């Protein structure tokens, strides 16, 4: 019985097959090749296609290419990224083996697999190598159908039913798949059988046949079998960037959309995710990681298109998301006139009210199935998920999926370290099969010796220097998260007498977000327990009307959104009053897209011409510009540490600009050379 640790045996199999590939003209060798095919497929399962390809050194013979292609595609099991097809037939579940014609037109690959399956059912005895379906003969169940794509020759075979009885392993009679259920016999039950009680008696790494018309393959003793269904993933974000973030995850006739963002720099339909890439794929649920606009801004549009889908998020995100979407409608309504976007607003207040009424608030760490019902935490044969605190902003969560025995984790936006107010992420630490992880700070490293405490001291000193010059300080912030962190920091500075009791100004949307933070002060994990910011800090509130009458007064802090200084926002309008005045300051405290107005200003040098709004004249940069690291996103080393901790078989890199994604790709490949690192192309379906 082969195990993953049996590298010499695996290597011997590969070398034998390679020799045959190089000397395939002899008929006897072709016969030997047929006999070795099951072992080759077993080796593919254990070692992975990439490793096999390296050992085989890409054989140059036509037969070699053909054989590798057939081997990868001709199995009704999960072999690398090339599963077969499974569908319900007239008299049971049909396993479709797609096959190109072999040597001299023979369709020998599928026949060899069938023969191997039949031999294992009929000939296996007892012991640890025993297979489900080993004992006794019985009724006919299921159909193995061998399809030749070219010759369209079909050979039907019957598989003798065998019952599996072993005192060490609980009996598990699997039925045909189709509806939710957990390892129970009977019609229209999905086969999964990942009971941990069976860990002591996992089966041979060759091909298995379970009762109930479904074939599975087990990588090694002690590991769960992998079902014939496929995980499918589509990056619905239009480009490799941080924009209208949205992703599709599907398996076995069910599907989910993870997040539904809106691009802060685009207008009209270009600001939406590429929802057309969903095609006719099933969408049973929409799961929102948190309420930043780039993750929730297009949700009403998606719900309009997928009216059947349930929508899940944390309770805090339901409150924040409702306020943010209504504000987004107001912004789009203004943009309709300002930029001539006739399609705006993309949704209205009434539609948003109807949409929010369908949202399902989920507690943290509670497994829930796609029907919205509580689910057992143990592995089962249905799709379930649970939210884990992501530490990014209030309500932010990573989402842990159990999909037919496989474990998939989507981090969303994450921060593993404590901020000023919010606690760091609490994420699962068990190994996962697939990790979908953000890469925001992949292209930037923290300065050597960086500590948050030292950065806070530097920020306090810079504030005092600005006030001493007779100026004010603009801090561009996001309304959700960064505003509340900066308010908490200023509150602590005042209490510790590190700065004087200066007036603080925030925007209207920031005020709404802060009120929600205050309402949830007693039921969320915080560094400063139960702090209510409005009564503690007493900030003044500016809005789109009052900003026009608000001069840049010395000795004040203006924490205004947006954080990227998008044109026509409060931070952009106010910044243009400061740019040419050397006594004033602009302090950046978080991430900014390099091509956003904030990113361009951060990269500018003193006395450069700077244009923050194309509708306004460029200005000479004379004010003080400083940068501080208070990002709500995890630094790249923390991301790598988490990747190493959960040791996924596949790592999918999302939510990052191209340089950030590329750095994370190279670093992850070096960290986990046996894992597959995937940068998903926008709009392209991939198999996980």
C-alpha atoms as one frame of an Amber mdcrd trajectory, in Angstrom:
protein
   0.000   0.000   0.000   1.563   3.274  -1.091   1.775   6.232   1.215   2.894
   9.778   0.541   6.006   9.082   2.589   6.979   6.216   0.263   8.965   8.502
  -2.010  11.377   5.775  -3.271   8.449   3.596  -4.361   6.710   6.508  -6.036
   9.901   7.516  -7.778  10.407   3.935  -9.007   6.896   3.895 -10.488   7.519
   7.179 -12.271  10.850   6.039 -13.662   9.369   2.752 -14.907   6.602   4.615
 -16.683   9.052   7.115 -18.149  11.198   4.328 -19.559   8.136   2.807 -21.193
   7.189   6.175 -22.638  10.583   6.415 -24.296  10.369   2.883 -25.724   6.693
   2.573 -26.538   6.997   0.932 -29.955   7.123  -2.599 -28.639   3.660  -4.094
 -28.205   4.752  -5.862 -25.037   5.639  -2.472 -23.530   2.190  -1.172 -24.316
   0.736  -4.065 -22.394   3.065  -3.360 -19.496   2.035   0.289 -19.672  -1.608
  -0.633 -19.256  -0.797  -2.593 -16.142   1.089   0.356 -14.669  -1.571   2.974
 -15.411  -3.400   2.607 -12.071  -0.124   3.027 -10.226   0.672   6.099 -12.308
  -2.660   7.613 -11.349  -2.045   6.708  -7.736   1.312   8.480  -7.949  -0.374
  11.495  -9.535  -2.761  11.654  -6.595  -0.005  11.416  -4.017   2.643  13.586
  -5.611   0.618  16.081  -7.615   0.797  16.763 -11.325   3.514  19.407 -11.065
   5.893  17.037  -9.283   5.083  14.235 -11.683   5.741  16.508 -14.643   9.163
  17.369 -13.292  10.115  13.727 -12.763   8.798  12.688 -16.156  10.802  15.522
 -17.749   7.931  16.110 -20.184   8.401  13.089 -22.465   8.665  14.180 -26.087
   7.058  11.207 -27.761   3.502  11.628 -29.101   2.467   8.596 -27.108   3.975
  10.145 -23.981   1.993  13.334 -24.368  -1.124  11.372 -25.156  -0.742   9.104
 -22.181  -0.216  11.952 -19.737  -3.277  13.719 -21.154  -5.351  10.565 -20.867
  -4.084   9.831 -17.397  -5.006  13.295 -16.170  -8.486  13.273 -17.710  -9.708
   9.718 -17.738 -10.457   9.089 -14.080 -13.853   9.667 -12.435 -11.939  10.849
  -9.369 -10.169  13.998  -8.268  -6.772  13.675  -9.959  -5.022  17.006  -9.765
  -7.312  19.497 -11.503  -8.817  16.993 -13.935 -11.825  15.179 -12.491 -14.213
  13.050 -14.460 -17.927  13.679 -14.724 -20.598  12.165 -12.508 -24.268  12.319
 -13.354 -27.442  10.472 -12.546 -28.270   7.795 -15.093 -31.404   5.823 -15.833
 -30.535   3.034 -13.448 -28.170   4.711 -11.027 -25.224   7.073 -10.926 -23.134
   7.115 -14.101 -19.437   7.757 -13.797 -18.318   9.252 -17.102 -14.746   8.511
 -18.118 -13.736  10.786 -20.982 -11.115   9.191 -23.180  -9.195  10.016 -26.313
  -8.380   7.013 -28.475  -5.241   5.257 -27.339  -2.609   3.475 -29.386  -4.087
   2.049 -32.615  -7.439   3.610 -31.697  -7.865   1.584 -28.523  -9.757   3.179
 -25.630  -7.612   1.336 -23.151  -7.339   3.862 -20.307 -10.956   3.748 -19.221
 -11.079  -0.011 -19.626  -7.965  -0.388 -17.496  -9.474   1.728 -14.744 -12.675
  -0.269 -14.811 -10.755  -3.510 -14.679  -8.751  -2.266 -11.729 -11.895  -1.245
  -9.886 -13.509  -4.593 -10.561 -10.438  -6.465  -9.379 -10.262  -4.484  -6.165
 -13.904  -5.160  -5.391 -13.718  -8.855  -6.194 -10.265  -9.828  -4.995  -9.395
  -7.741  -1.952  -9.297  -9.520   1.351  -9.135  -8.291   4.941  -6.585  -6.302
   6.852  -5.701  -2.659   6.772  -5.785  -2.592   2.981  -9.400  -3.589   2.926
 -11.784  -1.592   0.715 -15.347  -0.442   1.276 -17.258  -3.005  -0.680 -14.839
  -5.881  -0.018 -17.036  -8.419   1.708 -19.488 -10.653  -0.067 -21.194 -10.401
  -3.399 -24.477  -8.771  -3.982 -26.752  -6.709  -6.096 -25.848  -4.638  -9.088
 -25.548  -0.951  -8.378 -24.284   1.904 -10.524 -22.957   2.103 -14.027 -19.436
   2.700 -15.232 -19.645   4.284 -18.650 -16.522   4.583 -20.774 -16.808   7.329
 -23.384 -14.424   7.789 -26.273 -14.608  11.441 -27.363 -13.544  10.628 -30.917
 -14.955   7.204 -31.728 -17.949   7.671 -29.361 -17.718   3.992 -28.488 -19.422
   3.222 -25.192 -18.868   0.196 -23.016 -21.238  -0.347 -20.139 -20.202  -2.314
 -17.123 -21.923  -3.335 -13.948 -20.186  -3.142 -10.617 -21.065  -5.877  -8.144
 -22.310  -4.441  -4.921 -20.231  -5.286  -1.892 -20.950  -4.447   1.675 -18.119
  -3.253   3.866 -17.886  -4.760   7.311 -14.948  -4.212   9.573 -15.174  -4.048
  13.336 -12.590  -1.272  13.450 -14.487   0.896  10.962 -18.137   1.907  11.330
 -20.245   0.696   8.467 -21.067   3.548   6.123 -23.330   2.717   3.218 -23.324
   5.636   0.857 -26.170   6.502  -1.431 -26.273   8.478  -4.615 -25.698  12.175
  -4.303 -28.175  14.925  -4.924 -29.431  16.431  -1.675 -28.046  17.220   1.712
 -27.409  14.362   4.076 -24.688  12.810   6.153 -23.344   9.352   5.361 -26.722
   7.665   5.172 -27.934   5.153   2.669 -30.963   5.811   0.586 -31.865   7.627
  -2.587 -30.576  11.107  -3.368 -28.034  11.337  -0.587 -24.640  12.885  -1.243
 -21.726  10.547  -0.666 -18.981  11.941   1.503 -18.107   9.692   4.403 -15.441
  11.668   6.221 -16.224  10.390   9.723 -13.073  10.988  11.811 -13.705   7.669
  13.561 -12.425   6.024  10.410  -9.027   7.691  10.615  -7.406   4.513  11.913
  -8.493   2.522   8.914  -8.091   4.645   5.830  -7.703   2.737   2.669  -5.236
   2.039  -0.080  -4.103   4.925  -2.216  -5.205   3.069  -5.358  -8.755   3.281
  -6.702 -11.707   2.607  -4.440 -15.332   1.793  -5.098 -17.841   2.590  -2.391
 -21.378   1.219  -2.455 -23.857   3.736  -3.743 -22.505   4.478  -7.205 -19.721
   6.840  -6.278 -15.985   6.323  -6.697 -13.529   8.004  -4.351  -9.772   8.117
  -4.033  -7.861   8.296  -0.758  -4.429   9.894  -0.768  -2.981   7.842   2.066
  -3.787   6.094   5.316  -5.106   8.617   7.818  -6.395  11.073   5.232  -9.918
  11.778   4.121 -11.102  10.498   0.778 -11.615  13.102  -1.889 -14.991  13.133
  -3.567 -15.623  13.259  -7.255 -17.179  16.714  -7.079 -15.002  19.671  -7.985
 -14.445  22.986  -6.280 -14.734  25.785  -8.813 -13.513  29.328  -8.291 -13.960
  32.489 -10.354 -12.359  35.833  -9.646 -15.209  38.249 -10.395 -12.998  41.296
  -9.822 -12.428  42.878 -13.224  -8.660  43.233 -12.848  -5.888  42.055 -10.548
  -6.294  44.881  -8.071  -8.147  46.097  -5.006 -11.436  47.207  -6.519 -14.890
  45.671  -6.823 -13.870  42.580  -4.886 -16.048  39.525  -5.490 -15.420  35.793
  -5.944 -17.446  32.722  -6.871 -17.000  29.370  -5.130 -19.013  26.387  -6.332
 -19.212  22.636  -5.828 -21.524  19.851  -6.894 -24.401  21.968  -8.214 -24.226
  24.552  -5.436 -22.504  27.907  -5.434 -21.693  30.966  -3.354 -20.515  34.487
  -4.046 -17.979  35.862  -1.577 -18.330  39.641  -1.265 -19.866  42.021  -3.778
 -17.891  45.233  -3.867 -17.950  48.465  -5.809 -14.827  50.050  -7.299 -14.222
  53.441  -5.644 -12.493  54.885  -8.727 -14.824  53.677 -11.499 -18.162  54.999
 -12.703 -21.316  53.142 -13.744 -21.235  49.472 -14.629 -17.422  49.538 -14.668
 -17.581  49.990 -10.897 -19.354  46.634 -10.488 -17.811  43.174 -10.334 -17.869
  41.116 -13.518 -21.192  39.486 -12.651 -21.626  38.286 -16.234 -18.883  35.722
 -15.521 -21.356  33.880 -13.294 -23.206  32.784 -16.414 -25.883  30.297 -15.461
 -23.966  28.936 -12.474 -25.976  28.287  -9.319 -25.778  30.907  -6.574 -27.350
  29.598  -3.380 -25.761  32.086  -1.002 -23.958  35.416  -0.885 -21.518  35.873
   1.984 -20.124  39.291   2.909 -16.863  39.488   4.843 -17.246  43.137   5.942
 -18.893  46.412   5.031 -16.202  48.418   3.250 -17.522  49.708  -0.076 -15.089
  47.562  -2.082 -16.662  44.454  -0.520 -20.376  45.312  -0.167 -21.084  48.281
  -2.455 -22.735  46.316  -5.300 -24.704  43.891  -3.115 -28.184  45.204  -4.059
 -27.342  44.732  -7.749 -26.180  41.160  -7.150 -29.259  40.411  -5.035 -31.452
  41.745  -7.839 -29.835  39.296 -10.262 -29.733  36.381  -7.794 -33.055  36.782
  -6.018 -33.019  33.169  -4.820 -29.743  33.511  -2.911 -29.603  33.811   0.864
 -27.349  36.613   2.125 -25.170  36.121   5.203 -22.882  38.418   7.209 -22.109
  39.226  10.841 -24.594  41.230  12.901 -22.327  44.291  13.021 -21.910  44.196
   9.246 -25.695  44.256   8.757 -25.885  47.548  10.671 -22.835  49.122   9.060
 -23.704  47.861   5.575 -27.189  49.349   5.649 -25.874  52.820   6.520 -23.063
  52.589   3.966 -25.312  51.529   1.074 -27.798  54.345   1.699 -24.888  56.789
   1.744 -23.637  55.247  -1.501 -26.994  56.015  -3.129 -26.623  59.670  -2.134
 -23.113  59.776  -3.603 -24.262  58.167  -6.870 -27.156  60.590  -7.109 -24.728
  63.532  -6.880 -22.404  61.887  -9.406 -25.295  61.565 -11.856 -25.263  65.334
 -12.147 -21.542  65.967 -11.633 -20.108  63.453 -14.102 -23.150  62.783 -16.269
 -23.529  59.145 -15.250 -27.084  58.576 -16.485 -27.100  55.016 -15.147 -26.725
  56.285 -11.573 -27.847  55.482  -8.995 -27.360  51.766  -9.606 -29.945  51.042
  -6.915 -32.316  53.124  -4.825 -33.273  53.536  -1.188 -36.381  51.358  -1.448
 -34.516  48.541  -3.128 -31.822  48.774  -0.481 -34.415  48.601   2.290 -35.884
  45.477   0.702 -32.419  43.994   0.313 -31.362  44.623   3.905 -34.563  42.958
   5.062 -33.284  39.704   3.545 -29.874  39.793   5.203 -29.149  37.052   7.729
 -27.024  38.049  10.727 -24.688  35.248  11.772 -22.844  34.866  15.086 -19.129
  34.173  15.060 -17.902  30.580  15.283 -21.314  29.025  14.561 -21.449  26.542
  11.643 -24.385  27.337   9.353 -25.525  25.592   6.179 -26.653  27.261   2.973
 -30.278  27.025   4.089 -29.429  29.302   7.008 -29.779  26.564   9.610 -27.281
  25.701  12.312 -25.042  22.853  11.315 -22.918  20.369  13.225 -19.270  21.365
  13.473 -18.095  17.873  12.532 -17.300  17.152   8.881 -20.412  16.250   6.926
 -21.637  15.984   3.384 -23.291  19.398   3.121 -21.745  22.790   2.572 -21.525
  24.776   5.751 -19.629  27.867   6.800 -18.757  29.863   9.872 -17.521  33.402
  10.426 -14.280  34.101  12.318 -13.240  37.504  13.666 -10.842  39.093  11.135
  -9.705  42.020  13.315  -9.886  44.422  10.347 -12.878  46.615  11.218 -16.016
  46.147  13.294 -17.906  43.119  11.961 -15.130  41.947   9.626 -14.830  38.185
   9.356 -12.972  35.439   7.591 -15.210  32.615   6.376 -14.417  28.947   6.982
 -16.141  26.456   4.658 -16.606  22.712   4.938 -17.471  21.438   1.492 -17.954
  17.671   1.268 -15.114  16.986   3.682 -12.791  19.639   2.286 -11.807  22.737
   4.224 -11.678  26.117   2.506 -10.885  29.390   4.264 -11.443  32.875   2.855
  -9.661  35.510   4.938 -11.370  38.602   3.562  -9.433  41.634   4.789  -7.480
  40.679   7.904  -5.294  42.182  10.596  -3.631  39.759  13.004  -2.320  42.491
  15.333  -4.231  44.592  17.846  -4.996  48.099  16.637  -5.749  51.024  18.934
  -9.350  49.957  19.406  -9.919  46.641  17.616  -8.435  43.322  18.662  -6.441
  41.289  16.156  -7.928  38.412  14.189  -8.913  35.111  15.748  -8.620  32.649
  12.883  -8.702  28.845  12.670  -5.263  27.256  12.902  -6.061  23.771  11.641
  -4.753  22.702   8.222  -6.978  23.608   5.281  -7.212  22.326   1.729  -7.670
  25.730   0.094  -6.757  29.165   1.452  -8.099  32.282  -0.304  -6.080  35.134
   1.158  -5.701  38.887   0.704  -2.354  40.366  -0.402  -2.818  44.115   0.186
   0.629  44.773   1.672   2.500  42.169  -0.366   4.665  44.780  -2.083   5.646
  46.677   1.081   7.631  45.589   4.115   7.468  47.133   7.566  10.531  49.221
   8.482  13.163  47.338  10.426  12.435  47.449  14.155   8.885  48.703  13.624
   6.528  48.629  16.606   3.063  50.115  16.820   3.851  51.762  20.166   6.820
  53.604  18.660   4.694  54.658  15.675   2.068  56.085  18.002   4.731  58.138
  19.794   6.000  59.445  16.451   2.447  60.420  15.494   1.914  62.343  18.746
   5.208  64.235  18.262   4.284  65.128  14.676   0.920  66.496  15.823   2.571
  68.737  18.387   5.084  69.990  15.808   2.248  70.868  13.432   0.330  72.721
  16.117   3.503  74.586  17.120   3.846  75.860  13.531   0.376  77.351  13.829
  -1.187  74.871  11.462  -3.874  72.219  11.403  -3.621  68.538  10.476  -5.725
  66.681   7.908  -5.830  62.910   8.399  -7.522  61.230   5.384  -9.390  58.225
   6.768 -11.972  55.678   5.783 -15.325  56.329   7.444 -15.444  52.742   8.662
 -12.589  51.539  10.829  -9.808  54.087  10.399 -11.918  56.986  11.734 -12.680
  55.104  14.931  -9.062  53.974  15.373  -7.768  57.565  15.021 -10.448  58.891
  17.410  -9.376  56.305  19.971  -5.711  57.219  19.513  -6.430  60.945  19.961
  -8.548  60.152  23.033  -5.629  58.247  24.559  -3.170  61.033  23.677  -5.375
  63.574  25.460  -5.799  61.403  28.535  -2.043  60.849  28.734  -1.482  64.588
  28.078   0.661  63.831  25.033  -1.307  66.449  23.095  -3.496  69.303  24.218
  -7.270  69.131  24.167  -7.580  70.130  20.490 -10.888  70.155  18.581 -11.458
  67.145  16.296 -13.635  67.092  13.158 -15.067  64.076  11.349 -17.417  63.612
   8.380 -21.103  62.744   8.339 -20.709  59.112   7.255 -17.897  58.696   9.789
 -20.301  59.935  12.451 -22.857  57.275  11.493 -20.194  54.557  11.598 -18.958
  55.818  14.983 -22.485  55.682  16.394 -22.685  52.002  15.370 -19.299  51.373
  17.002 -20.671  52.949  20.186 -23.857  50.862  20.093 -21.749  47.699  19.933
 -19.141  48.828  22.460 -20.289  46.262  25.023 -20.475  43.158  22.808 -17.287
  43.314  20.728 -13.669  42.512  21.572 -11.768  45.769  22.078  -8.356  46.858
  23.261 -10.085  49.657  25.210 -13.081  47.826  26.707 -16.512  49.413  26.325
 -15.180  52.745  25.053 -17.931  54.915  23.550 -16.241  57.402  21.251 -18.848
  60.142  20.861 -19.175  60.958  24.560 -15.442  60.410  25.159 -14.034  62.448
  22.236 -16.954  64.758  21.370 -15.965  65.321  17.710 -17.523  68.003  15.534
 -19.268  66.761  12.383 -18.807  68.196   8.882 -20.826  67.279   5.801 -20.970
  68.138   2.109 -22.598  71.513   2.811 -20.680  72.655   5.880 -17.261  71.692
   4.456 -17.496  74.647   2.092 -17.688  77.017   5.030 -15.081  75.298   7.209
 -11.739  77.150   7.065  -8.459  75.449   7.890  -8.136  76.611  11.475  -4.878
  76.116  13.378  -4.609  73.679  16.259  -7.244  71.289  14.956  -7.375  67.720
  13.639  -9.608  66.997  10.630 -10.091  63.218  10.304 -12.057  63.225   7.058
 -12.999  60.563   4.520 -12.278  59.191   2.070  -8.973  57.603   2.943  -7.862
  57.647  -0.700  -8.984  61.260  -1.150 -11.327  60.398  -4.010 -12.357  63.585
  -5.860 -15.353  65.434  -4.388 -14.989  63.731  -0.986 -14.403  65.754   2.190
 -10.724  64.860   2.493 -10.063  65.842  -1.133 -11.903  69.155  -0.855 -10.183
  70.074   2.390  -6.716  68.981   1.212  -6.803  71.496  -1.633  -7.037  74.256
   1.005  -3.858  73.053   2.678  -1.534  72.108  -0.187   0.079  75.505  -0.738
   0.339  76.496   2.957   3.575  75.290   4.643   2.187  75.660   8.176  -0.452
  72.963   7.587   0.060  69.196   7.465  -1.472  66.108   5.884  -0.803  62.848
   7.721  -1.490  59.509   5.990  -2.168  56.625   8.350  -3.132  53.679   6.150
  -3.217  52.100   2.714  -3.719  54.231  -0.407  -3.933  53.023  -3.986  -0.809
  54.342  -5.762  -2.887  55.932  -8.539  -5.516  57.453  -6.238  -5.181  61.152
  -5.281  -3.889  60.045  -1.871  -1.320  57.749  -3.486  -0.163  60.485  -5.877
   0.163  62.998  -3.049   2.128  60.549  -0.903   4.596  60.010  -3.745   5.000
  63.740  -4.531   8.022  65.817  -3.499   7.951  69.355  -2.058   7.255  72.004
  -4.699   5.878  69.425  -7.155   2.714  70.283  -9.049  -0.083  68.112  -7.693
  -3.545  67.579  -9.132  -6.029  66.054  -6.689  -9.077  66.633  -8.890  -8.983
  66.800 -12.671 -11.772  69.381 -12.562  -9.590  71.720 -10.483  -6.246  73.367
 -11.324  -3.015  71.714 -10.179  -1.300  73.153  -7.092   2.238  73.457  -5.779
   2.888  71.151  -2.838   4.162  73.257   0.080   2.385  71.760   3.106   3.951
  69.075   5.280   3.157  65.503   4.194   3.991  62.583   6.501   3.158  58.897
   6.516   2.422  56.602   9.443   1.790  52.879   9.554  -1.568  52.265  11.217
  -2.942  50.020   8.503  -5.890  47.765   9.237  -4.395  45.162   6.877  -1.901
  42.539   7.990   1.732  43.088   6.946   3.043  40.595   4.446   5.104  38.630
   6.953   2.010  38.025   9.077   0.206  36.737   5.989   3.075  34.336   5.268
   3.105  33.172   8.892  -0.577  32.313   8.659  -0.129  30.530   5.342   2.591
  28.395   6.917   0.396  27.682   9.943  -2.553  26.263   8.002  -0.347  24.677
   5.303  -2.932  24.640   2.482  -2.651  22.393  -0.570  -3.737  25.343  -2.703
  -3.283  29.056  -1.999  -5.407  31.531  -3.967  -4.049  35.099  -3.865  -6.606
  37.917  -4.136  -7.191  41.552  -3.103  -3.881  43.051  -4.130  -2.257  45.169
  -6.794  -0.052  43.247  -9.279   3.261  43.928  -7.441   1.754  42.824  -4.137
   0.272  39.665  -5.629   3.510  38.775  -7.396   5.605  39.173  -4.255   3.196
  36.997  -2.295   3.150  34.411  -5.069   6.930  34.052  -5.104   7.235  34.079
  -1.314   4.446  31.531  -0.843   5.873  29.192  -3.494   9.206  29.282  -1.691
   7.575  28.781   1.705   5.381  25.851   0.621   7.025  24.242  -2.431   4.573
  21.306  -2.399   1.523  23.581  -2.483  -0.030  25.106  -5.568  -0.063  28.915
  -5.559  -2.769  30.406  -7.772  -3.215  33.970  -8.995  -6.730  33.734 -10.464
  -7.199  35.485 -13.775 -10.301  37.711 -13.715 -13.403  36.035 -15.115 -11.762
  32.624 -15.670 -13.122  29.541 -13.930 -10.473  27.430 -12.238 -10.743  24.119
 -10.433  -9.564  23.771  -6.869
